Amino acid sequence: MTDRHCKEIFAVLSEYLDAQLPAKNCRELERHLNGCRPCIAFLESLKTTVEACRKYRAPRPPALSKQVKAALLAAIQRSHRSEQGGRERPRENCFTGSTRSS
């Protein structure tokens, strides 16, 4: 097969694995895979990668303490004041959703 055709196959392999590819396209892809060792190897590698990603669970970071949240908020407010020449507009607090001004 041509490199161009293989690149087209590579572009839809994720959809194929997720069963999101239309039936007509699946048949074309499967015909290509029957005779193309590089595409078969790429598909197997992609399957392995997808399976590993599905099994992986990233650890949740610990919650921020009230002290850390307050320090971050103060740093953000100082930064905004310096950007505006010392004036501070009321801003929504990203931690509580409330509006505060100093």
Long-range contacts (C-beta under 8 A, 24 or more apart in sequence): 1-32, 1-35, 1-36, 1-39, 5-32, 6-32, 6-36, 6-38, 6-39, 9-33, 9-36, 9-39, 10-39, 10-42, 13-42, 13-43, 13-46, 14-46, 14-50, 16-43, 17-43, 17-46, 17-47, 17-50, 69-95, 77-102
